[in-house]
C-alpha cells in the first residue's frame, strides 16, 4: 500500500537555484560571453521554464549579443550542456 507520493521540482526539497545561477554564469564565461545573471536577474528569469529556454529568452532580450552568435540553436545547447556539467560537479 502506497503511503505517500512525493513530487519534486528542482529547488523544492533543496535550494539549488543559487548553484544553477552560478553555473550559468561560469558557462557564459567559458563560451566567451560577458553575461552575468545577478540574483535579481535570475529570480525574474525563473519565470521562464527550462534552462535552454531561459538562455534563449535572455538572448532574445539582448539583440547585440544575438548578432554575435552565428548558430543560436547550437550555442544554446552547448552553453546549457556546459552549465549542466558545472552544476553536476558543484552539487
C-alpha positions in Angstrom: 0.0 0.0 0.0 1.4 3.4 -1.0 1.5 5.7 2.0 2.8 8.8 0.2 3.8 10.1 -3.2 6.5 12.8 -3.3 6.8 15.1 -6.2 9.8 17.3 -6.6 10.6 20.2 -8.8 14.2 21.5 -8.7 14.5 23.8 -5.7 11.6 22.3 -3.8 13.3 19.9 -1.4 16.7 21.6 -1.6 17.5 25.1 -2.5 19.7 24.7 -5.6 18.8 27.8 -7.6 21.9 29.7 -6.5 24.0 26.8 -7.7 22.2 26.9 -11.0 22.8 30.7 -11.3 26.5 30.4 -10.6 26.7 27.5 -13.1 25.1 29.6 -15.8 27.4 32.5 -15.1 30.5 30.2 -15.3 29.2 28.6 -18.5 28.7 32.0 -20.1 32.3 32.9 -19.4 33.5 29.6 -20.9 31.5 30.4 -24.0 33.1 33.8 -24.3 30.2 35.9 -23.1 30.3 38.7 -20.5 26.8 37.9 -19.3 26.3 37.8 -15.6 23.0 36.9 -14.1 22.6 38.6 -10.7 20.3 37.1 -8.1 17.6 39.6 -9.0 18.0 38.9 -12.7 17.8 35.1 -12.1 14.8 35.5 -9.9 13.0 37.1 -12.9 14.3 34.6 -15.4 12.8 31.7 -13.3 9.5 32.7 -14.8 10.9 31.0 -18.0 10.7 27.3 -17.5 13.8 25.3 -18.6 17.5 26.3 -18.8 17.8 26.3 -22.6 14.6 28.3 -22.8 15.9 30.7 -20.2 19.1 31.2 -22.2 17.2 31.7 -25.4 14.8 34.2 -23.7 17.8 36.2 -22.3 19.5 36.2 -25.7 16.3 37.5 -27.4 16.3 40.4 -25.0 19.9 41.3 -25.9 19.9 41.7 -29.7 23.6 42.9 -29.8 24.6 39.5 -28.4 22.2 37.7 -30.6 24.0 39.1 -33.6 27.4 37.8 -32.4 26.2 34.2 -32.2 26.1 32.6 -35.6 24.3 29.3 -34.7 21.9 30.1 -32.0 20.4 26.6 -31.5 23.9 25.1 -31.3 25.1 27.8 -28.9 22.1 27.3 -26.6 22.6 23.5 -26.5 26.3 23.9 -25.9 26.1 26.6 -23.3 23.4 24.6 -21.4 25.4 21.4 -21.5 28.4 23.3 -20.1 26.1 24.7 -17.4 24.8 21.3 -16.6 28.3 19.8 -16.3 29.3 22.6 -14.0 26.1 22.2 -11.9 26.6 18.5 -11.6 30.2 18.9 -10.3 29.1 21.6 -7.8 26.2 19.5 -6.4 
